[in-house]
Amino acid sequence: RSLTAAEAEGDERAIEAALRPKSLDEVVGQHRVREQLGLVLEAARRRERAPDHVLLSGPPGLGKTTLAMIIAHEMSTPLRLTSGPAITHAGDLAAILSGMNDGDVLFVDEIHRMSRPAEEMLYMAMEDFRVDVVIGKGPGATAIPLEIPPFTLVGATTRAGLLPGPLRDRFGFTAHLEYYEASELDLIVHRSAGLLGVELTEEGSAEIASRSRGTPRIANRLLRRVRDYAQVRADGVVTLDIAHAALALYEVDELGLDRLDRAVLDVLCRRFGGGPVGISTLAVAVGEERETVEEVAEPFLVRNGFLARTPRGRVATAGAWRHLGLAVPTSAAM
Ligand code: ADP
């Protein structure tokens, strides 16, 4: 019997959960964040207090949810998970907060997408551990103060700059997660292969690592796709040749650029002569949300020297033209 799409996705999520590091010691890379966070947690444990609120920023798949789970785990408290888009009314947040116990960790993913009224309620909750619940409407409305036990908020966002200043300022510790080095991704691929019982060679692992777009989630996903290929078309061992063939099949190029990354460069060079182009125009041209282009594709392209942000818009670098196999115009940015 073959899996339905939903089952397959559930399966993928279950695998992702199984591959998550459970403690700070198991986290690969992010040395500075690990050390800083380790200190914050150790100090809180010694004082027997809930740690300060933590803000984690960085592109998707770099370990924000993983770190939130580790914070709860290391403090031996339950983790409550929600997300900005799920909190459309202040009342949604009040319901969550009023159900919390002393020392609980509340994880709010995509915290920059919370509604304004909820955000304002959150300021108060973070600072004073109380909120005002408004009952009724108009002149008859009354605010009922509600005490909340001390808790730790862990917020995640793709860019800290998306948060309003007052919210950002209420986090006692902010960590920015950076893309991973190929050597770190190599360790992650090895670790995951061990957990999944996949046999792989050094070259096979290095190949997957170098095409993972600096992102652990992608490294784990590519490992699973290459494993599929190895099992169906070969003897199950992930070698360099198998990794090459599988990644070519899934259209992951040798630098790890995915379809969206390539589409952005392609449109920028072929349609707009290398720019400058505004981000909104670029997003429309590739048929994606502006946020996705700005928060997912762009940081990777900038970090790898394919794209530059200028006051007049985005421009393609000489490297971008070359990567697309096009002649570099003399005007191209270096
Ligand atoms: P985010 O919340 O930033 O989108 P996640 O925390 O969900 O990212 O991480 C995605 C996957 O990548 C997880 O399943 C986890 O196994 C893996 N991962 C993330 N960071 C690390 C890390 N530092 N070491 C090992 N695995 C990691």
Boltz pocket constraint, residues with backbone or C-beta under 6 A from the ligand:
constraints:
  - pocket:
      binder: B
      contacts: [[A, 15], [A, 16], [A, 17], [A, 19], [A, 20], [A, 21], [A, 26], [A, 27], [A, 28], [A, 29], [A, 30], [A, 58], [A, 59], [A, 60], [A, 61], [A, 62], [A, 63], [A, 64], [A, 65], [A, 66], [A, 67], [A, 156], [A, 188], [A, 216], [A, 217], [A, 220]]
      max_distance: 6.0
